[in-house]
Amino acid sequence: MGKYFGTDGFRGEANVTLNSYHAYRIGRFLGWYYSSPLSGCAEPGHKTRIVIGKDTRRSSYMFEYAIVAGLTASGADAYMLHVTTTPSVCFVTARDEFDCGVMISASHNPYTDNGIKLVNGSGEKIDDGTIEVIERYLDGGAAALGLTPEQMSEGDLPLATGADIGQIVDYAAGRNRYVGYLISLAAHSYKRYRVGLDCANGSAWMIAKAVFEALGAKTYVIGDKPDGLNINQNAGSTHIDRLKQFVQDERLDVGFAFDGDADRCIAVDENGAEVNGDHILYILGKAMKDHGTLPNNTVVTTIMSNMGLYRALESAGIDYVQTTVGDRFVYENMVQNGHGIGGEQSGHVILRKYATTGDGILTAIMVMEQIVASKQPLSYLAAPVVMFPQVTRNVRVPDKDAVLSNEAVQAKLEALRERLGRDGRILLRKSGTEPVVRVMVEAASRPMCEALAGEMVNTIRAEGLSCE
């Protein structure tokens, strides 16, 4: 991770840690970079084209306009998808051969936060080398990129003039093509099914309903009234209780909840029980194995996946690997090793045959495909995954690395691991998107999880390492 960019872009509180000037300068950089030999993309006469999407939070509009101003000032054409999902930006960037894509979103974070996610021309998260150059520019300006005074405009990157100034193009058609693509992936009609959708008052609020209605489902939607301030507010994949109750009250067959930018999906079965990312990895991985389409007979998980998933995969004769937390690390492992499915318990599920990133709506379609094809309810499909009780405690800290390197903290961690033995596990890791360290415990009972997590948190506090 760099100074500004973490595992999922440049994220922070709007106009505090991430402001409109940052957005403008990132736009200026991208517009210049993809027109310069430094990118390795530009050919003589190349006109840079960059596509931009955003979620529904109030500050997204401010950041969108700032980025577009920077892009066009540097001579790039800016194609605006408007409110859309992160996976749609990835799809459109690759499908329509843009130089790169920009998504303005802080995903599952509250509306006060925002973020700038960048993807390359293949629709994949942008590489660390390019991020390093962006950060060098943000801190040191054009001179830090090796430009001479003669190559600059008023000490900054050169400004386009005349006909070289970039155009702004309304590109809602790109978003519509993405909707059509999702619909095309379904092999069945959902005509007999009553489907609940919680769109988190975010990016999926129009798209998800359109997709499922086109596939014949009778849809019941909540979290579809964004006002700029209510994204993820007691809604979506991080607040699943609302959808659980909704499914029960309306007697629905299944429910799907997305997060703010719709790259996550958590499901709810017909009884109102949560079906998380680990369940979904099992359901889809097992289906792929049964059809002979599971590359390397392997599912890619992260260290946060539940032991219940691993026992279910083992029973099904499916191998698995673990990566560090973060969908980018899951995807990198999949690409490097030729795996076809991977994801996180949080609902990021990547199906590499269809997408380069987690896609909540795509995941929901693939789960529906299994429900329809098997003629079994979701509760039956998820039943082999018996989840171990799991507790995660977040501790806000000023220095995440100081916590992980502290001797007393490490000694306590090792002692707790010895106490758990083979009947559970404990992890201590730093968040890639927030100033917190996370303590995760799995054990035979929830009270034991709570007790051990509490001991670990108390040790961190006793060492004076927390903000609490």
PyMOL commands that set and color helices and strands:
alter all, ss='L'
color gray80, all
select helices_A, chain A and resi 20-33+37-39+58-73+86-95+128-140+142-145+149-151+162-164+172-184+203-205+207-214+241-250+277-290+295-297+307-315+327-337+360-374+378-382+400-405+407-423+446-462
alter helices_A, ss='H'
color red, helices_A
select strands_A, chain A and resi 5-6+9-13+49-54+77-83+100-104+113-119+168-170+194-198+218-222+254-258+265-268+274-275+298-302+319-323+341-343+349-351+390-396+425-430+436-442
alter strands_A, ss='S'
color yellow, strands_A
deselect
rebuild
show_as cartoon
